[in-house]
Amino acid sequence: MSIPYSAGSLYSTVEDLYRWDPALLWLYGWMIGSDNGRKTIQHGGGINGFSTVIIRNPDQDACVIVLSNMPSPRFGPIGHRLATMLLDDSSKQ
């Protein structure tokens, strides 16, 4: 895209997206898979100005959200590492 619409005017927080997360039950455009044997539902993307990934683990009611104002292909793997850390830590409690 040469001129992404509203890329400089988007504003959100991790808390906003976490509140939005439970409404995402229809799963249109979401990838369903597994990570370390755990069911995952995820979506990521970005345009000039931001990158994001949201990874949900419905069985453990966990959600990892990574937001950035830089384009990078590393946000998916970062999200998966964070999800693994979160779920491995919560299983010890």
C-alpha positions as CSV (number, residue, x, y, z in Angstrom):
1,M,0.0,0.0,0.0
2,S,1.3,3.4,-0.9
3,I,-1.1,5.3,1.4
4,P,-2.5,3.3,4.3
5,Y,-5.7,4.8,5.6
6,S,-5.5,6.0,9.2
7,A,-2.2,4.3,10.0
8,G,-1.0,7.4,11.8
9,S,-4.3,7.9,13.6
10,L,-4.9,4.5,15.2
11,Y,-4.8,4.3,18.9
12,S,-5.3,1.3,21.1
13,T,-3.9,-0.3,24.2
14,V,-3.3,-3.9,25.3
15,E,-6.1,-3.4,27.8
16,D,-8.5,-2.3,25.0
17,L,-7.7,-5.4,23.0
18,Y,-8.0,-7.6,26.0
19,R,-11.5,-6.3,26.6
20,W,-12.2,-6.8,22.9
21,D,-10.9,-10.4,23.0
22,P,-14.0,-12.2,24.4
23,A,-16.1,-10.8,21.6
24,L,-14.1,-12.7,19.0
25,L,-16.0,-15.9,19.1
26,W,-17.0,-16.1,15.4
27,L,-13.3,-16.6,14.3
28,Y,-13.6,-15.1,10.8
29,G,-10.1,-14.5,9.6
30,W,-8.5,-16.3,12.5
31,M,-6.0,-19.2,12.2
32,I,-6.8,-22.2,14.4
33,G,-3.9,-24.4,15.3
34,S,-1.7,-25.6,18.1
35,D,1.5,-24.5,19.9
36,N,3.3,-26.9,22.2
37,G,0.3,-29.2,22.1
38,R,-2.1,-26.4,23.2
39,K,-5.0,-25.2,21.0
40,T,-4.4,-21.7,19.7
41,I,-6.5,-19.1,17.9
42,Q,-4.5,-16.3,16.4
43,H,-4.4,-13.3,14.1
44,G,-1.7,-11.0,13.2
45,G,-0.8,-8.3,10.7
46,G,0.2,-4.8,10.1
47,I,0.7,-2.0,7.6
48,N,3.1,0.9,7.4
49,G,3.1,2.2,10.9
50,F,2.3,-0.8,13.1
51,S,2.4,-4.6,13.6
52,T,0.4,-6.8,15.8
53,V,-0.4,-10.4,16.8
54,I,-3.0,-11.8,19.1
55,I,-2.8,-15.4,20.3
56,R,-5.6,-16.9,22.3
57,N,-5.5,-20.2,24.2
58,P,-9.2,-21.0,24.8
59,D,-8.6,-24.0,27.0
60,Q,-6.6,-22.1,29.5
61,D,-8.5,-18.8,29.0
62,A,-5.3,-17.0,28.1
63,C,-4.6,-14.2,25.6
64,V,-1.2,-12.7,24.5
65,I,-1.2,-9.4,22.6
66,V,1.9,-8.0,21.0
67,L,1.7,-4.4,19.6
68,S,4.5,-2.5,17.9
69,N,4.9,0.7,15.9
70,M,7.6,-1.0,13.8
71,P,7.2,-3.4,10.9
72,S,8.8,-6.7,11.8
73,P,8.2,-10.4,10.9
74,R,9.4,-11.3,14.5
75,F,6.2,-10.5,16.3
76,G,4.5,-13.8,15.7
77,P,7.4,-15.8,17.2
78,I,7.6,-13.3,20.1
79,G,3.9,-13.8,20.8
80,H,4.3,-17.6,20.7
81,R,7.2,-17.4,23.2
82,L,5.2,-15.2,25.5
83,A,2.2,-17.5,25.3
84,T,4.5,-20.5,26.2
85,M,6.0,-18.6,29.1
86,L,2.5,-17.6,30.4
87,L,1.0,-21.0,30.1
88,D,4.0,-22.9,31.5
89,D,4.1,-20.5,34.5
90,S,0.3,-20.7,35.1
91,S,0.5,-24.5,35.1
92,K,2.8,-24.4,38.1
93,Q,0.3,-22.5,40.2
